Amino acid sequence: MYEALVAGIELCYMAEADSVKAYSDSQLVVDQLNRDYEIKNNTTVAYIHQVQKATGLLKRFSITHTPQSENRQASPIQIG
C-alpha cells in the first residue's frame, strides 16, 4: 500500500500536479498517515517517512478512508 501510494504521488508530481487527494479502504493506513494512530513497527515507520517525503513535493495532500463497500471508483487517486 505505502509503496503504491509513494509511486502514485511521485507520478502526480511529475505530471505537474500540486495537490493530491488519495483514498484508502484501510482505516489503519489512513490513521497512521494522518498521525491519529501511533506507529510501533520500524518497517511501517520507514514507509511513513517515504510517504511524507513524497507528499513534501506537493502543496496539498490528503488521504481519506473510504470503506471497501462504498469504493466503486477504479481510480484511487485524484490529481489537481
mmJSON file of the N, C-alpha and C atoms, coordinates in Angstrom:
{"data_MODEL":{"atom_site":{
"group_PDB":["ATOM","ATOM","ATOM","ATOM","ATOM","ATOM","ATOM","ATOM","ATOM","ATOM","ATOM","ATOM","ATOM","ATOM","ATOM","ATOM","ATOM","ATOM","ATOM","ATOM","ATOM","ATOM","ATOM","ATOM","ATOM","ATOM","ATOM","ATOM","ATOM","ATOM","ATOM","ATOM","ATOM","ATOM","ATOM","ATOM","ATOM","ATOM","ATOM","ATOM","ATOM","ATOM","ATOM","ATOM","ATOM","ATOM","ATOM","ATOM","ATOM","ATOM","ATOM","ATOM","ATOM","ATOM","ATOM","ATOM","ATOM","ATOM","ATOM","ATOM","ATOM","ATOM","ATOM","ATOM","ATOM","ATOM","ATOM","ATOM","ATOM","ATOM","ATOM","ATOM","ATOM","ATOM","ATOM","ATOM","ATOM","ATOM","ATOM","ATOM","ATOM","ATOM","ATOM","ATOM","ATOM","ATOM","ATOM","ATOM","ATOM","ATOM","ATOM","ATOM","ATOM","ATOM","ATOM","ATOM","ATOM","ATOM","ATOM","ATOM","ATOM","ATOM","ATOM","ATOM","ATOM","ATOM","ATOM","ATOM","ATOM","ATOM","ATOM","ATOM","ATOM","ATOM","ATOM","ATOM","ATOM","ATOM","ATOM","ATOM","ATOM","ATOM","ATOM","ATOM","ATOM","ATOM","ATOM","ATOM","ATOM","ATOM","ATOM","ATOM","ATOM","ATOM","ATOM","ATOM","ATOM","ATOM","ATOM","ATOM","ATOM","ATOM","ATOM","ATOM","ATOM","ATOM","ATOM","ATOM","ATOM","ATOM","ATOM","ATOM","ATOM","ATOM","ATOM","ATOM","ATOM","ATOM","ATOM","ATOM","ATOM","ATOM","ATOM","ATOM","ATOM","ATOM","ATOM","ATOM","ATOM","ATOM","ATOM","ATOM","ATOM","ATOM","ATOM","ATOM","ATOM","ATOM","ATOM","ATOM","ATOM","ATOM","ATOM","ATOM","ATOM","ATOM","ATOM","ATOM","ATOM","ATOM","ATOM","ATOM","ATOM","ATOM","ATOM","ATOM","ATOM","ATOM","ATOM","ATOM","ATOM","ATOM","ATOM","ATOM","ATOM","ATOM","ATOM","ATOM","ATOM","ATOM","ATOM","ATOM","ATOM","ATOM","ATOM","ATOM","ATOM","ATOM","ATOM","ATOM","ATOM","ATOM","ATOM","ATOM","ATOM","ATOM","ATOM","ATOM","ATOM","ATOM","ATOM","ATOM","ATOM","ATOM","ATOM","ATOM","ATOM","ATOM","ATOM","ATOM"],
"id":[1,2,3,4,5,6,7,8,9,10,11,12,13,14,15,16,17,18,19,20,21,22,23,24,25,26,27,28,29,30,31,32,33,34,35,36,37,38,39,40,41,42,43,44,45,46,47,48,49,50,51,52,53,54,55,56,57,58,59,60,61,62,63,64,65,66,67,68,69,70,71,72,73,74,75,76,77,78,79,80,81,82,83,84,85,86,87,88,89,90,91,92,93,94,95,96,97,98,99,100,101,102,103,104,105,106,107,108,109,110,111,112,113,114,115,116,117,118,119,120,121,122,123,124,125,126,127,128,129,130,131,132,133,134,135,136,137,138,139,140,141,142,143,144,145,146,147,148,149,150,151,152,153,154,155,156,157,158,159,160,161,162,163,164,165,166,167,168,169,170,171,172,173,174,175,176,177,178,179,180,181,182,183,184,185,186,187,188,189,190,191,192,193,194,195,196,197,198,199,200,201,202,203,204,205,206,207,208,209,210,211,212,213,214,215,216,217,218,219,220,221,222,223,224,225,226,227,228,229,230,231,232,233,234,235,236,237,238,239,240],
"type_symbol":["N","C","C","N","C","C","N","C","C","N","C","C","N","C","C","N","C","C","N","C","C","N","C","C","N","C","C","N","C","C","N","C","C","N","C","C","N","C","C","N","C","C","N","C","C","N","C","C","N","C","C","N","C","C","N","C","C","N","C","C","N","C","C","N","C","C","N","C","C","N","C","C","N","C","C","N","C","C","N","C","C","N","C","C","N","C","C","N","C","C","N","C","C","N","C","C","N","C","C","N","C","C","N","C","C","N","C","C","N","C","C","N","C","C","N","C","C","N","C","C","N","C","C","N","C","C","N","C","C","N","C","C","N","C","C","N","C","C","N","C","C","N","C","C","N","C","C","N","C","C","N","C","C","N","C","C","N","C","C","N","C","C","N","C","C","N","C","C","N","C","C","N","C","C","N","C","C","N","C","C","N","C","C","N","C","C","N","C","C","N","C","C","N","C","C","N","C","C","N","C","C","N","C","C","N","C","C","N","C","C","N","C","C","N","C","C","N","C","C","N","C","C","N","C","C","N","C","C","N","C","C","N","C","C","N","C","C","N","C","C"],
"label_atom_id":["N","CA","C","N","CA","C","N","CA","C","N","CA","C","N","CA","C","N","CA","C","N","CA","C","N","CA","C","N","CA","C","N","CA","C","N","CA","C","N","CA","C","N","CA","C","N","CA","C","N","CA","C","N","CA","C","N","CA","C","N","CA","C","N","CA","C","N","CA","C","N","CA","C","N","CA","C","N","CA","C","N","CA","C","N","CA","C","N","CA","C","N","CA","C","N","CA","C","N","CA","C","N","CA","C","N","CA","C","N","CA","C","N","CA","C","N","CA","C","N","CA","C","N","CA","C","N","CA","C","N","CA","C","N","CA","C","N","CA","C","N","CA","C","N","CA","C","N","CA","C","N","CA","C","N","CA","C","N","CA","C","N","CA","C","N","CA","C","N","CA","C","N","CA","C","N","CA","C","N","CA","C","N","CA","C","N","CA","C","N","CA","C","N","CA","C","N","CA","C","N","CA","C","N","CA","C","N","CA","C","N","CA","C","N","CA","C","N","CA","C","N","CA","C","N","CA","C","N","CA","C","N","CA","C","N","CA","C","N","CA","C","N","CA","C","N","CA","C","N","CA","C","N","CA","C","N","CA","C","N","CA","C","N","CA","C","N","CA","C","N","CA","C","N","CA","C","N","CA","C"],
"label_alt_id":[null,null,null,null,null,null,null,null,null,null,null,null,null,null,null,null,null,null,null,null,null,null,null,null,null,null,null,null,null,null,null,null,null,null,null,null,null,null,null,null,null,null,null,null,null,null,null,null,null,null,null,null,null,null,null,null,null,null,null,null,null,null,null,null,null,null,null,null,null,null,null,null,null,null,null,null,null,null,null,null,null,null,null,null,null,null,null,null,null,null,null,null,null,null,null,null,null,null,null,null,null,null,null,null,null,null,null,null,null,null,null,null,null,null,null,null,null,null,null,null,null,null,null,null,null,null,null,null,null,null,null,null,null,null,null,null,null,null,null,null,null,null,null,null,null,null,null,null,null,null,null,null,null,null,null,null,null,null,null,null,null,null,null,null,null,null,null,null,null,null,null,null,null,null,null,null,null,null,null,null,null,null,null,null,null,null,null,null,null,null,null,null,null,null,null,null,null,null,null,null,null,null,null,null,null,null,null,null,null,null,null,null,null,null,null,null,null,null,null,null,null,null,null,null,null,null,null,null,null,null,null,null,null,null,null,null,null,null,null,null],
"label_comp_id":["MET","MET","MET","TYR","TYR","TYR","GLU","GLU","GLU","ALA","ALA","ALA","LEU","LEU","LEU","VAL","VAL","VAL","ALA","ALA","ALA","GLY","GLY","GLY","ILE","ILE","ILE","GLU","GLU","GLU","LEU","LEU","LEU","CYS","CYS","CYS","TYR","TYR","TYR","MET","MET","MET","ALA","ALA","ALA","GLU","GLU","GLU","ALA","ALA","ALA","ASP","ASP","ASP","SER","SER","SER","VAL","VAL","VAL","LYS","LYS","LYS","ALA","ALA","ALA","TYR","TYR","TYR","SER","SER","SER","ASP","ASP","ASP","SER","SER","SER","GLN","GLN","GLN","LEU","LEU","LEU","VAL","VAL","VAL","VAL","VAL","VAL","ASP","ASP","ASP","GLN","GLN","GLN","LEU","LEU","LEU","ASN","ASN","ASN","ARG","ARG","ARG","ASP","ASP","ASP","TYR","TYR","TYR","GLU","GLU","GLU","ILE","ILE","ILE","LYS","LYS","LYS","ASN","ASN","ASN","ASN","ASN","ASN","THR","THR","THR","THR","THR","THR","VAL","VAL","VAL","ALA","ALA","ALA","TYR","TYR","TYR","ILE","ILE","ILE","HIS","HIS","HIS","GLN","GLN","GLN","VAL","VAL","VAL","GLN","GLN","GLN","LYS","LYS","LYS","ALA","ALA","ALA","THR","THR","THR","GLY","GLY","GLY","LEU","LEU","LEU","LEU","LEU","LEU","LYS","LYS","LYS","ARG","ARG","ARG","PHE","PHE","PHE","SER","SER","SER","ILE","ILE","ILE","THR","THR","THR","HIS","HIS","HIS","THR","THR","THR","PRO","PRO","PRO","GLN","GLN","GLN","SER","SER","SER","GLU","GLU","GLU","ASN","ASN","ASN","ARG","ARG","ARG","GLN","GLN","GLN","ALA","ALA","ALA","SER","SER","SER","PRO","PRO","PRO","ILE","ILE","ILE","GLN","GLN","GLN","ILE","ILE","ILE","GLY","GLY","GLY"],
"label_asym_id":["A","A","A","A","A","A","A","A","A","A","A","A","A","A","A","A","A","A","A","A","A","A","A","A","A","A","A","A","A","A","A","A","A","A","A","A","A","A","A","A","A","A","A","A","A","A","A","A","A","A","A","A","A","A","A","A","A","A","A","A","A","A","A","A","A","A","A","A","A","A","A","A","A","A","A","A","A","A","A","A","A","A","A","A","A","A","A","A","A","A","A","A","A","A","A","A","A","A","A","A","A","A","A","A","A","A","A","A","A","A","A","A","A","A","A","A","A","A","A","A","A","A","A","A","A","A","A","A","A","A","A","A","A","A","A","A","A","A","A","A","A","A","A","A","A","A","A","A","A","A","A","A","A","A","A","A","A","A","A","A","A","A","A","A","A","A","A","A","A","A","A","A","A","A","A","A","A","A","A","A","A","A","A","A","A","A","A","A","A","A","A","A","A","A","A","A","A","A","A","A","A","A","A","A","A","A","A","A","A","A","A","A","A","A","A","A","A","A","A","A","A","A","A","A","A","A","A","A","A","A","A","A","A","A","A","A","A","A","A","A"],
"label_entity_id":["1","1","1","1","1","1","1","1","1","1","1","1","1","1","1","1","1","1","1","1","1","1","1","1","1","1","1","1","1","1","1","1","1","1","1","1","1","1","1","1","1","1","1","1","1","1","1","1","1","1","1","1","1","1","1","1","1","1","1","1","1","1","1","1","1","1","1","1","1","1","1","1","1","1","1","1","1","1","1","1","1","1","1","1","1","1","1","1","1","1","1","1","1","1","1","1","1","1","1","1","1","1","1","1","1","1","1","1","1","1","1","1","1","1","1","1","1","1","1","1","1","1","1","1","1","1","1","1","1","1","1","1","1","1","1","1","1","1","1","1","1","1","1","1","1","1","1","1","1","1","1","1","1","1","1","1","1","1","1","1","1","1","1","1","1","1","1","1","1","1","1","1","1","1","1","1","1","1","1","1","1","1","1","1","1","1","1","1","1","1","1","1","1","1","1","1","1","1","1","1","1","1","1","1","1","1","1","1","1","1","1","1","1","1","1","1","1","1","1","1","1","1","1","1","1","1","1","1","1","1","1","1","1","1","1","1","1","1","1","1"],
"label_seq_id":[1,1,1,2,2,2,3,3,3,4,4,4,5,5,5,6,6,6,7,7,7,8,8,8,9,9,9,10,10,10,11,11,11,12,12,12,13,13,13,14,14,14,15,15,15,16,16,16,17,17,17,18,18,18,19,19,19,20,20,20,21,21,21,22,22,22,23,23,23,24,24,24,25,25,25,26,26,26,27,27,27,28,28,28,29,29,29,30,30,30,31,31,31,32,32,32,33,33,33,34,34,34,35,35,35,36,36,36,37,37,37,38,38,38,39,39,39,40,40,40,41,41,41,42,42,42,43,43,43,44,44,44,45,45,45,46,46,46,47,47,47,48,48,48,49,49,49,50,50,50,51,51,51,52,52,52,53,53,53,54,54,54,55,55,55,56,56,56,57,57,57,58,58,58,59,59,59,60,60,60,61,61,61,62,62,62,63,63,63,64,64,64,65,65,65,66,66,66,67,67,67,68,68,68,69,69,69,70,70,70,71,71,71,72,72,72,73,73,73,74,74,74,75,75,75,76,76,76,77,77,77,78,78,78,79,79,79,80,80,80],
"pdbx_PDB_ins_code":[null,null,null,null,null,null,null,null,null,null,null,null,null,null,null,null,null,null,null,null,null,null,null,null,null,null,null,null,null,null,null,null,null,null,null,null,null,null,null,null,null,null,null,null,null,null,null,null,null,null,null,null,null,null,null,null,null,null,null,null,null,null,null,null,null,null,null,null,null,null,null,null,null,null,null,null,null,null,null,null,null,null,null,null,null,null,null,null,null,null,null,null,null,null,null,null,null,null,null,null,null,null,null,null,null,null,null,null,null,null,null,null,null,null,null,null,null,null,null,null,null,null,null,null,null,null,null,null,null,null,null,null,null,null,null,null,null,null,null,null,null,null,null,null,null,null,null,null,null,null,null,null,null,null,null,null,null,null,null,null,null,null,null,null,null,null,null,null,null,null,null,null,null,null,null,null,null,null,null,null,null,null,null,null,null,null,null,null,null,null,null,null,null,null,null,null,null,null,null,null,null,null,null,null,null,null,null,null,null,null,null,null,null,null,null,null,null,null,null,null,null,null,null,null,null,null,null,null,null,null,null,null,null,null,null,null,null,null,null,null],
"Cartn_x":[0.816,0.0,0.857,1.847,2.662,3.504,4.082,4.91,4.089,2.876,1.991,1.596,1.356,0.996,2.145,3.357,4.524,4.686,4.578,4.711,3.637,2.421,1.331,1.551,2.012,2.283,3.397,4.441,5.555,5.111,4.267,3.738,2.899,2.093,1.28,2.174,3.228,4.164,4.83,5.253,5.884,4.904,3.613,2.583,2.202,2.992,2.84,1.605,1.14,0.055,0.644,-0.125,0.356,-0.457,-1.518,-2.298,-2.789,-2.866,-3.33,-4.297,-5.416,-6.393,-6.359,-5.958,-5.883,-6.977,-7.411,-8.438,-7.923,-8.227,-7.806,-8.921,-9.034,-10.016,-9.416,-8.162,-7.513,-7.572,-8.409,-8.524,-7.197,-6.493,-5.212,-4.203,-4.08,-3.144,-3.503,-4.773,-5.217,-4.896,-5.201,-4.924,-3.428,-2.604,-1.157,-0.653,-1.114,-0.658,-1.175,-2.34,-2.899,-2.454,-1.57,-0.999,-2.046,-3.086,-4.129,-3.866,-2.844,-2.552,-1.042,-0.61,0.815,1.376,2.539,3.198,4.292,4.224,5.173,6.172,5.849,6.669,7.688,8.972,10.028,9.876,9.412,9.214,8.13,7.061,5.974,6.445,7.251,7.804,8.593,9.381,10.164,9.241,8.168,7.208,6.533,6.166,5.522,6.466,7.741,8.72,8.828,8.749,8.781,7.57,6.406,5.187,5.317,5.807,5.96,6.928,8.005,8.965,8.293,7.521,6.828,5.781,5.033,3.997,4.606,5.855,6.549,6.782,6.655,6.792,5.564,4.47,3.182,2.82,1.915,1.372,0.344,-0.451,-1.507,-1.578,-1.811,-2.031,-3.04,-3.969,-4.897,-5.177,-5.456,-5.86,-7.088,-8.068,-9.359,-9.712,-10.301,-10.777,-12.074,-12.121,-13.327,-13.575,-14.631,-14.902,-15.002,-14.494,-14.491,-15.893,-16.901,-18.279,-18.763,-18.117,-18.506,-17.568,-16.504,-15.497,-15.858,-16.46,-16.858,-16.005,-15.166,-14.319,-13.096,-12.665,-11.477,-10.205,-10.232,-9.028,-8.979,-7.938,-7.864,-7.226,-6.735,-6.052,-6.692,-6.924,-7.393,-6.29,-5.977,-4.931,-5.508,-4.819,-5.288,-4.16],
"Cartn_y":[-1.197,0.0,1.257,1.311,2.514,2.749,1.681,1.819,2.313,1.791,2.226,3.688,4.086,5.472,6.416,6.058,6.879,6.978,5.861,5.861,6.74,6.644,7.467,8.95,9.294,10.702,11.235,10.449,10.879,11.039,10.138,10.263,11.521,11.802,13.021,14.256,14.239,15.363,15.547,14.444,14.525,15.02,14.804,15.313,16.745,17.366,18.76,19.037,18.023,18.232,18.885,19.773,20.373,19.919,19.168,18.617,17.224,16.387,15.011,14.674,14.091,13.532,12.029,11.31,9.858,9.247,8.059,7.329,5.921,5.424,4.08,3.383,2.076,1.313,0.793,1.163,0.763,1.904,1.748,2.763,2.919,1.812,1.854,2.721,2.512,3.296,4.776,5.082,6.48,7.089,6.371,6.894,7.084,6.162,6.312,7.53,7.716,8.853,10.182,10.172,11.393,11.593,10.73,10.784,10.652,9.883,9.612,8.302,7.586,6.268,6.134,5.692,5.514,4.365,4.594,3.576,2.942,1.628,0.932,0.081,-0.235,-1.118,-0.298,-0.662,0.099,0.104,-0.977,-1.035,-0.049,0.001,0.934,2.372,2.635,3.983,4.4,3.499,3.798,4.112,3.335,3.601,4.963,5.278,6.568,7.706,7.556,8.589,8.744,7.637,7.708,8.471,8.195,8.901,10.389,10.708,12.11,12.844,12.183,12.79,13.071,12.111,12.289,13.399,13.444,14.471,15.858,15.912,17.188,17.867,17.116,17.676,18.495,18.294,18.881,20.062,20.899,21.967,21.408,20.447,19.865,18.359,17.651,16.206,15.84,14.983,14.441,12.987,12.239,10.849,10.631,9.971,9.764,8.286,7.84,6.454,6.333,5.357,5.022,3.54,3.177,1.755,1.01,-0.204,-1.02,-1.13,-1.198,-1.334,-0.096,1.047,2.3,2.69,1.926,2.263,1.621,2.392,1.884,2.462,3.448,4.059,3.2,3.185,2.422,3.169,4.483,5.275,5.73,5.303,5.691,7.048,7.713,8.986,10.046,11.228,12.373,13.407,13.948,14.958,16.293,17.339,18.681,19.596],
"Cartn_z":[0.0,0.0,0.0,0.906,1.022,-0.231,-0.764,-1.965,-3.141,-3.285,-4.366,-4.178,-2.948,-2.669,-3.03,-2.635,-2.957,-4.469,-5.162,-6.626,-7.259,-6.765,-7.298,-7.06,-5.877,-5.56,-6.468,-6.638,-7.493,-8.942,-9.422,-10.788,-10.929,-9.938,-9.968,-9.996,-9.191,-9.162,-10.529,-11.146,-12.462,-13.527,-13.276,-14.19,-13.843,-12.959,-12.553,-11.702,-11.009,-10.043,-8.804,-8.184,-6.94,-5.731,-5.985,-4.875,-5.246,-4.24,-4.429,-3.312,-3.7,-2.759,-2.957,-1.93,-2.017,-1.156,-1.548,-0.819,-0.54,0.633,1.001,1.757,1.519,2.28,3.593,3.856,5.099,6.114,7.105,8.16,8.894,9.096,9.796,9.037,7.739,6.925,6.975,6.827,6.87,8.226,9.292,10.64,10.877,10.369,10.528,9.769,8.544,7.742,8.281,8.89,9.479,10.927,11.37,12.724,13.82,13.529,14.523,15.266,14.829,15.384,15.544,16.699,16.954,16.12,15.544,14.727,15.566,15.727,16.584,15.797,14.559,13.742,12.954,13.054,12.387,10.867,10.299,8.853,8.442,9.203,8.901,9.062,10.072,10.267,9.025,8.476,7.275,6.093,5.949,4.871,5.05,6.262,6.544,6.171,6.486,6.121,4.603,3.875,2.41,1.879,2.455,2.038,2.376,3.567,3.965,3.042,2.656,1.735,0.385,-0.103,-1.387,-1.294,-0.207,-0.082,0.085,0.519,0.645,-0.701,-1.779,-3.129,-3.527,-2.813,-3.189,-2.293,-2.785,-1.951,-0.977,-1.454,-0.625,-0.849,0.241,0.181,1.249,0.886,1.883,1.543,2.58,2.402,3.263,2.68,3.323,3.308,4.391,4.443,3.669,2.791,2.047,2.249,2.97,3.19,1.861,1.861,0.643,0.044,0.886,0.406,-0.339,-0.075,-0.727,-1.866,-2.053,-3.048,-4.389,-5.243,-6.56,-7.678,-7.364,-8.383,-8.647,-9.889,-10.24,-9.878,-9.911,-9.654,-8.199,-7.422,-6.022,-5.778,-6.836,-6.648,-7.543,-6.982,-7.765,-7.758,-8.93,-9.009,-9.393,-9.035,-9.376,-9.706],
"occupancy":[1.0,1.0,1.0,1.0,1.0,1.0,1.0,1.0,1.0,1.0,1.0,1.0,1.0,1.0,1.0,1.0,1.0,1.0,1.0,1.0,1.0,1.0,1.0,1.0,1.0,1.0,1.0,1.0,1.0,1.0,1.0,1.0,1.0,1.0,1.0,1.0,1.0,1.0,1.0,1.0,1.0,1.0,1.0,1.0,1.0,1.0,1.0,1.0,1.0,1.0,1.0,1.0,1.0,1.0,1.0,1.0,1.0,1.0,1.0,1.0,1.0,1.0,1.0,1.0,1.0,1.0,1.0,1.0,1.0,1.0,1.0,1.0,1.0,1.0,1.0,1.0,1.0,1.0,1.0,1.0,1.0,1.0,1.0,1.0,1.0,1.0,1.0,1.0,1.0,1.0,1.0,1.0,1.0,1.0,1.0,1.0,1.0,1.0,1.0,1.0,1.0,1.0,1.0,1.0,1.0,1.0,1.0,1.0,1.0,1.0,1.0,1.0,1.0,1.0,1.0,1.0,1.0,1.0,1.0,1.0,1.0,1.0,1.0,1.0,1.0,1.0,1.0,1.0,1.0,1.0,1.0,1.0,1.0,1.0,1.0,1.0,1.0,1.0,1.0,1.0,1.0,1.0,1.0,1.0,1.0,1.0,1.0,1.0,1.0,1.0,1.0,1.0,1.0,1.0,1.0,1.0,1.0,1.0,1.0,1.0,1.0,1.0,1.0,1.0,1.0,1.0,1.0,1.0,1.0,1.0,1.0,1.0,1.0,1.0,1.0,1.0,1.0,1.0,1.0,1.0,1.0,1.0,1.0,1.0,1.0,1.0,1.0,1.0,1.0,1.0,1.0,1.0,1.0,1.0,1.0,1.0,1.0,1.0,1.0,1.0,1.0,1.0,1.0,1.0,1.0,1.0,1.0,1.0,1.0,1.0,1.0,1.0,1.0,1.0,1.0,1.0,1.0,1.0,1.0,1.0,1.0,1.0,1.0,1.0,1.0,1.0,1.0,1.0,1.0,1.0,1.0,1.0,1.0,1.0,1.0,1.0,1.0,1.0,1.0,1.0],
"B_iso_or_equiv":[0.0,0.0,0.0,0.0,0.0,0.0,0.0,0.0,0.0,0.0,0.0,0.0,0.0,0.0,0.0,0.0,0.0,0.0,0.0,0.0,0.0,0.0,0.0,0.0,0.0,0.0,0.0,0.0,0.0,0.0,0.0,0.0,0.0,0.0,0.0,0.0,0.0,0.0,0.0,0.0,0.0,0.0,0.0,0.0,0.0,0.0,0.0,0.0,0.0,0.0,0.0,0.0,0.0,0.0,0.0,0.0,0.0,0.0,0.0,0.0,0.0,0.0,0.0,0.0,0.0,0.0,0.0,0.0,0.0,0.0,0.0,0.0,0.0,0.0,0.0,0.0,0.0,0.0,0.0,0.0,0.0,0.0,0.0,0.0,0.0,0.0,0.0,0.0,0.0,0.0,0.0,0.0,0.0,0.0,0.0,0.0,0.0,0.0,0.0,0.0,0.0,0.0,0.0,0.0,0.0,0.0,0.0,0.0,0.0,0.0,0.0,0.0,0.0,0.0,0.0,0.0,0.0,0.0,0.0,0.0,0.0,0.0,0.0,0.0,0.0,0.0,0.0,0.0,0.0,0.0,0.0,0.0,0.0,0.0,0.0,0.0,0.0,0.0,0.0,0.0,0.0,0.0,0.0,0.0,0.0,0.0,0.0,0.0,0.0,0.0,0.0,0.0,0.0,0.0,0.0,0.0,0.0,0.0,0.0,0.0,0.0,0.0,0.0,0.0,0.0,0.0,0.0,0.0,0.0,0.0,0.0,0.0,0.0,0.0,0.0,0.0,0.0,0.0,0.0,0.0,0.0,0.0,0.0,0.0,0.0,0.0,0.0,0.0,0.0,0.0,0.0,0.0,0.0,0.0,0.0,0.0,0.0,0.0,0.0,0.0,0.0,0.0,0.0,0.0,0.0,0.0,0.0,0.0,0.0,0.0,0.0,0.0,0.0,0.0,0.0,0.0,0.0,0.0,0.0,0.0,0.0,0.0,0.0,0.0,0.0,0.0,0.0,0.0,0.0,0.0,0.0,0.0,0.0,0.0,0.0,0.0,0.0,0.0,0.0,0.0],
"pdbx_formal_charge":[null,null,null,null,null,null,null,null,null,null,null,null,null,null,null,null,null,null,null,null,null,null,null,null,null,null,null,null,null,null,null,null,null,null,null,null,null,null,null,null,null,null,null,null,null,null,null,null,null,null,null,null,null,null,null,null,null,null,null,null,null,null,null,null,null,null,null,null,null,null,null,null,null,null,null,null,null,null,null,null,null,null,null,null,null,null,null,null,null,null,null,null,null,null,null,null,null,null,null,null,null,null,null,null,null,null,null,null,null,null,null,null,null,null,null,null,null,null,null,null,null,null,null,null,null,null,null,null,null,null,null,null,null,null,null,null,null,null,null,null,null,null,null,null,null,null,null,null,null,null,null,null,null,null,null,null,null,null,null,null,null,null,null,null,null,null,null,null,null,null,null,null,null,null,null,null,null,null,null,null,null,null,null,null,null,null,null,null,null,null,null,null,null,null,null,null,null,null,null,null,null,null,null,null,null,null,null,null,null,null,null,null,null,null,null,null,null,null,null,null,null,null,null,null,null,null,null,null,null,null,null,null,null,null,null,null,null,null,null,null],
"auth_seq_id":[1,1,1,2,2,2,3,3,3,4,4,4,5,5,5,6,6,6,7,7,7,8,8,8,9,9,9,10,10,10,11,11,11,12,12,12,13,13,13,14,14,14,15,15,15,16,16,16,17,17,17,18,18,18,19,19,19,20,20,20,21,21,21,22,22,22,23,23,23,24,24,24,25,25,25,26,26,26,27,27,27,28,28,28,29,29,29,30,30,30,31,31,31,32,32,32,33,33,33,34,34,34,35,35,35,36,36,36,37,37,37,38,38,38,39,39,39,40,40,40,41,41,41,42,42,42,43,43,43,44,44,44,45,45,45,46,46,46,47,47,47,48,48,48,49,49,49,50,50,50,51,51,51,52,52,52,53,53,53,54,54,54,55,55,55,56,56,56,57,57,57,58,58,58,59,59,59,60,60,60,61,61,61,62,62,62,63,63,63,64,64,64,65,65,65,66,66,66,67,67,67,68,68,68,69,69,69,70,70,70,71,71,71,72,72,72,73,73,73,74,74,74,75,75,75,76,76,76,77,77,77,78,78,78,79,79,79,80,80,80],
"auth_comp_id":["MET","MET","MET","TYR","TYR","TYR","GLU","GLU","GLU","ALA","ALA","ALA","LEU","LEU","LEU","VAL","VAL","VAL","ALA","ALA","ALA","GLY","GLY","GLY","ILE","ILE","ILE","GLU","GLU","GLU","LEU","LEU","LEU","CYS","CYS","CYS","TYR","TYR","TYR","MET","MET","MET","ALA","ALA","ALA","GLU","GLU","GLU","ALA","ALA","ALA","ASP","ASP","ASP","SER","SER","SER","VAL","VAL","VAL","LYS","LYS","LYS","ALA","ALA","ALA","TYR","TYR","TYR","SER","SER","SER","ASP","ASP","ASP","SER","SER","SER","GLN","GLN","GLN","LEU","LEU","LEU","VAL","VAL","VAL","VAL","VAL","VAL","ASP","ASP","ASP","GLN","GLN","GLN","LEU","LEU","LEU","ASN","ASN","ASN","ARG","ARG","ARG","ASP","ASP","ASP","TYR","TYR","TYR","GLU","GLU","GLU","ILE","ILE","ILE","LYS","LYS","LYS","ASN","ASN","ASN","ASN","ASN","ASN","THR","THR","THR","THR","THR","THR","VAL","VAL","VAL","ALA","ALA","ALA","TYR","TYR","TYR","ILE","ILE","ILE","HIS","HIS","HIS","GLN","GLN","GLN","VAL","VAL","VAL","GLN","GLN","GLN","LYS","LYS","LYS","ALA","ALA","ALA","THR","THR","THR","GLY","GLY","GLY","LEU","LEU","LEU","LEU","LEU","LEU","LYS","LYS","LYS","ARG","ARG","ARG","PHE","PHE","PHE","SER","SER","SER","ILE","ILE","ILE","THR","THR","THR","HIS","HIS","HIS","THR","THR","THR","PRO","PRO","PRO","GLN","GLN","GLN","SER","SER","SER","GLU","GLU","GLU","ASN","ASN","ASN","ARG","ARG","ARG","GLN","GLN","GLN","ALA","ALA","ALA","SER","SER","SER","PRO","PRO","PRO","ILE","ILE","ILE","GLN","GLN","GLN","ILE","ILE","ILE","GLY","GLY","GLY"],
"auth_asym_id":["A","A","A","A","A","A","A","A","A","A","A","A","A","A","A","A","A","A","A","A","A","A","A","A","A","A","A","A","A","A","A","A","A","A","A","A","A","A","A","A","A","A","A","A","A","A","A","A","A","A","A","A","A","A","A","A","A","A","A","A","A","A","A","A","A","A","A","A","A","A","A","A","A","A","A","A","A","A","A","A","A","A","A","A","A","A","A","A","A","A","A","A","A","A","A","A","A","A","A","A","A","A","A","A","A","A","A","A","A","A","A","A","A","A","A","A","A","A","A","A","A","A","A","A","A","A","A","A","A","A","A","A","A","A","A","A","A","A","A","A","A","A","A","A","A","A","A","A","A","A","A","A","A","A","A","A","A","A","A","A","A","A","A","A","A","A","A","A","A","A","A","A","A","A","A","A","A","A","A","A","A","A","A","A","A","A","A","A","A","A","A","A","A","A","A","A","A","A","A","A","A","A","A","A","A","A","A","A","A","A","A","A","A","A","A","A","A","A","A","A","A","A","A","A","A","A","A","A","A","A","A","A","A","A","A","A","A","A","A","A"],
"auth_atom_id":["N","CA","C","N","CA","C","N","CA","C","N","CA","C","N","CA","C","N","CA","C","N","CA","C","N","CA","C","N","CA","C","N","CA","C","N","CA","C","N","CA","C","N","CA","C","N","CA","C","N","CA","C","N","CA","C","N","CA","C","N","CA","C","N","CA","C","N","CA","C","N","CA","C","N","CA","C","N","CA","C","N","CA","C","N","CA","C","N","CA","C","N","CA","C","N","CA","C","N","CA","C","N","CA","C","N","CA","C","N","CA","C","N","CA","C","N","CA","C","N","CA","C","N","CA","C","N","CA","C","N","CA","C","N","CA","C","N","CA","C","N","CA","C","N","CA","C","N","CA","C","N","CA","C","N","CA","C","N","CA","C","N","CA","C","N","CA","C","N","CA","C","N","CA","C","N","CA","C","N","CA","C","N","CA","C","N","CA","C","N","CA","C","N","CA","C","N","CA","C","N","CA","C","N","CA","C","N","CA","C","N","CA","C","N","CA","C","N","CA","C","N","CA","C","N","CA","C","N","CA","C","N","CA","C","N","CA","C","N","CA","C","N","CA","C","N","CA","C","N","CA","C","N","CA","C","N","CA","C","N","CA","C","N","CA","C","N","CA","C","N","CA","C","N","CA","C","N","CA","C"],
"pdbx_PDB_model_num":[1,1,1,1,1,1,1,1,1,1,1,1,1,1,1,1,1,1,1,1,1,1,1,1,1,1,1,1,1,1,1,1,1,1,1,1,1,1,1,1,1,1,1,1,1,1,1,1,1,1,1,1,1,1,1,1,1,1,1,1,1,1,1,1,1,1,1,1,1,1,1,1,1,1,1,1,1,1,1,1,1,1,1,1,1,1,1,1,1,1,1,1,1,1,1,1,1,1,1,1,1,1,1,1,1,1,1,1,1,1,1,1,1,1,1,1,1,1,1,1,1,1,1,1,1,1,1,1,1,1,1,1,1,1,1,1,1,1,1,1,1,1,1,1,1,1,1,1,1,1,1,1,1,1,1,1,1,1,1,1,1,1,1,1,1,1,1,1,1,1,1,1,1,1,1,1,1,1,1,1,1,1,1,1,1,1,1,1,1,1,1,1,1,1,1,1,1,1,1,1,1,1,1,1,1,1,1,1,1,1,1,1,1,1,1,1,1,1,1,1,1,1,1,1,1,1,1,1,1,1,1,1,1,1,1,1,1,1,1,1]
}}}
